[in-house]
Amino acid sequence: MTDRAVPAGSAAAGVVAGYGAGSIGTGGFAALPGLVLAYYLTDTLGVAAGLASLVILIPKIWDVLLGPLVGALSDTRSARTGSRTPEMVVGALAMPVLFVLTFAPPIGPAALWVFVFFLLAATAYSFFQVPYIALPTELYTDAKDRTRLITVRIAVLAAAILLVGGGGPAVRDAAGGGPTGYLVMAIAAATVMGVGMLLTVWGTRGKSVSRADPSDGTVWAQYREGLGAVRSTRSFRILLITFVVQALAVAILLAGVQYLATYVLGDEAALTLLFAAVVGPALLVMPVWYRFGLKYSRTVGFVAASMVFALGSVSFVIALWTPGPWVFASAAACGIGYAGMQAFPLSLLPDTIEDDAARFGRSRAGALSGVWTACETGAGAVGPAVFLLILASVGFRSSTTDNVVSQPDSVVPGIVVGCSMVPATLVILSVFLLKQFRISEPSRHRGRIDERTT
């Protein structure tokens, strides 16, 4: 339902900046746990790889179930008040505190402590992320304005991943490593993420030009609607599955980078440089992917970015024979592809939400965003769990900070394959699905862009 008309191309700088700031929090929370939590459990707390995979995976499975419910609640509030702010405030205030507590386990039941507080932090994250994803559809009605909004968001996302994901391990090392180092890292990261999320709450409050359409059903009925959209709206389903498979590939790679630095390159501190090599180029090429998408279509750009990532990832396999500084070039190729793999699907998401609205008769932006966030979060959790299971299968031995153990010869090949062949294979498979993506006819009748692969 539209409240007021906004001329095309009128995206206000304050709203765009305010919206983009939220990616400091979402990017940081998406990157840092995936980068360090598995390694923290196995090499600082001494948790066995198999058990550590469950500690990471189960909270995210809960989050997958929660996301559509949060989306339905957010849709209900948007239809009634025209605002999604209250849910975002809850997430922005609670998530940073719970994130710090995740890295503050007492002596004894460390695995249980991390499990509980990581679950709670993921829950709070959903309360911010789900309405945040839904906002572009309601802040602007013009495709160019939305693309500008998403482009700024992705640029901030890449910067946040570099700042929090790359800077977090550096802060950990500067603080002496071990449990204390991780706690200092968590406090610093939580402060940065919290500020970014609160800036979005402040910058976008009262700025929506449309709202979710009212529903006669209960919140649980809307929950089912969100899940049903995956079946009923083909464009949303294909985009979602493609994005989730790629998010899984990226999560597996990120979970393995710390192990690659420590056990293949022989330098734990190389993680920061590897991570910077991934994210730094992503910041530089974002405008290039934007122009590429305008010239050739966003779906063609999406395919191209995916193939660049796959080539960069598969090249890590050479480290089995000659590990060395060249791996930073492979990481940079992954980063160039990753930038497009984020920008293009998120710019297409509002189109699929309108496609669903044209089919269903009313907007379900929050419910669909809840499904999207839940699946993205789930992939982000399954990735580290998959990598930990790969480690367990090759006989990886967990250790504590004060008790380092030697690893069997099978560990290095397992790490390299987990960082190279597995992510590359997943991304290549996703491209075959992406080739089927179309924005359907009802959406085009509403003035949307016909996006298809060529």
N, C-alpha and C positions, 0 to 999 in steps of 0.2 A: 504494500500500500504506500503510495507516494504522499508525503506531507506538503512538499513545496518543490518547485522546479528550480534547478540550478543550470545556468547556461553551460554548454559544452566548453571545455577548456578553461574552466574557472576554478580549478583546484587551488585552494588557498594555501600559501606556503606554511602558515602556522599549523593547519590541520595535517598537511602532508608530513611536516617535521614531527608533530606530536604523534601521529600514527607510526611513523618509522621508528621512533624511540623505543616502542614496545619490543622491537626485535632485539634490542640489547638483552632483554630478559629472556625472550623465547630462544634466541640463538645461543645464549650462554648456557641455559639449562639443557638445551638439546645437545650441545657439544661436550661440555665438560664432564658430566657423568659418563657419557659414552666413551670418553677418552681415558679417564683415569679410574673409574670405579672398579672395573674388573681387576686392574693391576693393583689397586689399593687393597682389594680383598685377598688376592692370591699372594702378593709379595710384601705386604705390610702387616696384615692381620693374620696371615697364614691359613686362610680359608681354602679348602680343597676346591679345585676348578669346577668340579661337578656341582657342589653345593653353592659356590659363588654364582653359577649360572642361574640357579633357582632364586637366589636373593635378588638378582637383577630382573629376572623375567616375570616373577609372580606379581610384583607391584604394577608392572606395566600391563599385564593382562587385566588387572583390576581397572586400570586407566582406560583400556580399550572399551570395557563395559560401561564405564562412567561417562565417557565423552559424549555419546549421543543423548544421555539424560541431561547433562549440563546444557547441551545445545537446545533441547526441548524447553528447559526452564528459561533459558535466555530468550528463546523465541516468544514465550508467553509474556515475559516482562517487556520485550520490545513492542509486541502488539498492544500491550496495555498502556505503556508509558512512553514509548518511542526511544528508550534508552537501554543499553546493555551494561551500563557503568557499574551497578552494584556487584555483579559477579566478578568483574575485573578488579574491583577494589579488594575483594576478599582474596583473590589469587595474588595480587601484587603485594599485599601485606603479609600473608601467611607463608608463601613459598620460600622467600629468602631465609626466614627463621628456621623452617623445617629443613632446608638444605644444609644450613650450618650444623644442625643437630645430627644429620646423617653422618657427618665426619667427626663426631664427638662421642664415640662409643666408650662405655666404661670397661674396666678390666673384667674379662669373663665372657658374657654372651654377646660378643661383638657382632657376629653374623646376624643374630636376631635383632639387635639394636639397629643395625644398618637397614635391615629389611623393613622394619616398622616405620622408621622415619623417612626412608626413601619412598615408601608407599604413600605416606602422608604428603610429602613434598610433591610427588607426581599428581596427587589429587588436587592440591592447591594450584598447581600449574594448569590443570585443565580448566579451572574456573576463570583463569585469565585468557588462556590460549583460544578456547572455543569461541567466545564472543569476539575476540580480537580478529580471528580469521573471518568472521561473518561481517565485520564492519565495512569493508570496501563496497559491498553491494548496497549498503545503506548510506554511506557518506557521499557517494557520487553515482549518477546515473549514466554518465557518458563513458564509453570504452576507453578513450584516450586519457581521461582523468583517472580512471581506475588503473590503467597501465602505469601512469606516472606514480600513483600511490604505491603500487606493487613494486615498481623499479626502485624507488627510494627505500622501501621496506627491505628488499633483498640486498641492497648496498649496505644498509645498516646491519642487516643480519650477518653478512660476510665480515664486516668490521667487528661485530660483537663476537663472532666465532674466533676471529684472530685475537682479539683483546682478552676474552675470557678463556677460550680454549687453549690458545697459545701462551697467554700470560699466566694462567693458573698454575701449570707445572713449573714455570719459572719462579713464581712466588713460593711454591712448595719447596723447591730446591734452595732458594735463598734463605728460607726459614729453617733450613737444616734437614729437610726431608722427614721421613718417619711420621708417626701419628701427629706430632705437633705441626710439622710442615703442612700436612693435609688440612688441619684445622685452620691454620692461618690462611691458607689458600681459599677455603670455603667461606671464611668471613669476608675476605676481600672480594671474591666473586659475587657473593650474595648482596653486598652493598651496591655494587655496580648494577647488577640485574634489577634489584628493587627500585633503584632510582629511575632506570629506563622505563619500567612498567608503570610507575606512578606518573611519569611525564606523559605517557599515552592517555592515562585516565584523565589527566588535566587538559591535555590538548584536544581531545575528541569529545568531551562531554557536551551534550546539547548541540552537536554539529550534524546529526543524522538528518538527511532530507527525505528518508523513507523509513518504514518500519515493517517488521514481519506482519503478515496478515493474521487476523485473529483466527483461532481454531476452536471448534466446538468440542473437540476431544480432550481427554485428560493429558497430563504430561506423559504418562506411560504410553498413551496412544500416539503422541507425537514422537516418542522414542522409537516406537515401531515404524512410524512413518520414515524417520531418518534411515533406518536399516532397510526399509522397503525401497527407498530411492535408489539404493545400490542395484536392486533388481530391475526397477521400472525405468530408470533413466540411463540409457546406454552410454551417453557421452560422459556422465559423471562416473559411471562404473569403470569405464576403460581408463579414464584419466586417473581415478583413484588407485586402481590396481597397478598401473604403470608407475605412479609416484611411490607407492608403498614398496614395490619390489626394488626400486632404485634406492629408496631410503634404507632398506635392509642391506643392500650392497654397500652403501656408504658407511652404515653403522658397523658392519663387519670390518671394513678397512680401518675405520677410526679406532675400533677396539684393539686392533692388532698393531697399530703404529708404535705404541709404547713398547710392546714386546719386540718388534722389529728393531727399534733403537737399542734396546738393552741386550738382546741375545743374538742379533745378526750383525748389527753395526758395532756392538760392544761399547756403547756409550748411552747411558740412560738419559743424559741431558740433551741428546740429539732429538728428543721428542719435540722440543720447542721449535727447532729449526725445520724439522719435517712438517710440523703443523703450519708454520709460517709459509713454507713452500707451497702448501696446498691452498691456503686462504689468501695469501698475498696476491697471486695472479687473478684469483676470483674477483677481487676488488677492481683490478685494472681492466678486466675484460667485460665487466658487466655492461658498460655502454655499447661495447662491440656487439654483444649478443642482442641487446635491445634493437640496434639498427639492423642486424641480421634478420631478426624476427619481423621487422616492419617491411623489409625488402622481399623476403622469401616466404613468410608466414611463420607464426609461432610454433606450429607443429613440426615444420621442417627444421627450425632452429633447435627444437627439443631433440629430434633425432640426431642432429649433428653434434650437439653437446654430449649426448649419451655415448656416442661412438668415441669422442675424444677421451671421455672418462675411462671407457673400457680399454682403450689402447694404453693409456697411462697406467692403469691398474695392472694389466697383464704383464707389462714390462718389468714389474717388481720381481718376477720369477727368475730373472737373470741373477738376482742376489744369491741364489743357491750356489753359483759358481764364482762370481766376482762381486762380493759386496763392496760398496765404496760410495764416495760422494755423489756419483751419478744418480743415486736414488732420489736426490732432491729434484732432478729434472723430471723424473717420473711422477713425483708428488705434485710438481707444478702443472703437469698435463692433467692430472686428476682434478686439480683445483680449477683449471680453465673449463673443463667439462662440467664440474660440479656447479659452477656459477649458472650455467644455462639450465642445468637439471633442477635448479631451484626457481629461477626466474620464470621460465616458460610455463610450467604447470600451475604456478600460483597466479599467473596472469590469465590463464584459461579457466581457472576455477570459478570466478564470477559468471563467466559465460555458461558454464554447465549448471550453475545454480538458477540462472534465468531460464535455461532450457527446461529444467525441472519444473519451475514455476509455470511456464507456458503449458506444460503437459498436465500438471496437477491442478492448476487453477488458482494457486496462491503460493506465496513465497515460504519456503522452508529453510531459509539461509542458515539459521542457527542449528537446526537438526542436521543438515548436511555438513556444516562445518564441524559439528560434534563428531560425526562419523569420520570425517577427514582427519581431525586431530587425533582421535582415538587410534585410527589405523597407523598414522604417522608415528605416534608415541609407541605403539606396539612394535612397529618395525625397528624403532630406535632401541628397544629393549631386547628384541629377539637377536639383533646383530651381535652385541656383546655376548649373549648367551650362546649363540652359535659358535663364536670364536672360542669361548671357554670350553665348549664341548669338543672342538677340534684339538685344543690343548690337552684335554683329558684323554682323547683317543690316541695321542702320540706319547703319552706317559709323562706329561709335564708335572713337576714336583713343586708344590707351593712352599712358601717360606715366610718367615717374619723378618723385620728389619735387622734384628740381631742374630739371625740364624739363616744365613744364605746357604743354599744347597746346590750341588752340581746337577746339571740336566742331562738326560740321555741324548744320544746322537740324533734321535728321531725328532727332537723338538724344533730344531732350526728349519728343516724342510716343512714341518707342519705350520710353523709361523709364516713362512714365505708363501706357501700355497694359500693359506687363509687370507693373506693380504693381497693376493694377485689373482689367481685363477677363479676363486669363488666369487668375489665381487664382479669381476669382468663377465663371467658367465651369466650372472643374474641380470646385469644391465643389458647385455645383448639379447637375452630372452625378452626383456621388457620392451625392447624396440619393435619386435615382431607384433606385440599387442598394440603398441602406439600407432602402428601403421593403419589400424582400423578405426582410429579416432575421427569422429565427425561431430560438428554441432548441428543438431537436427533442424528440420524445416520450421517448426513452430517458433524456435528462437530467432531465426533469421527474419521472420515476419515482424518481430518486435524491434528490428533495426540492429540486430547483433551482427557480428562479423562471421562469415563462413570460413571456418578453420578446418583444413584437411591436409593430409600429407600428399605429396606429389611424387 
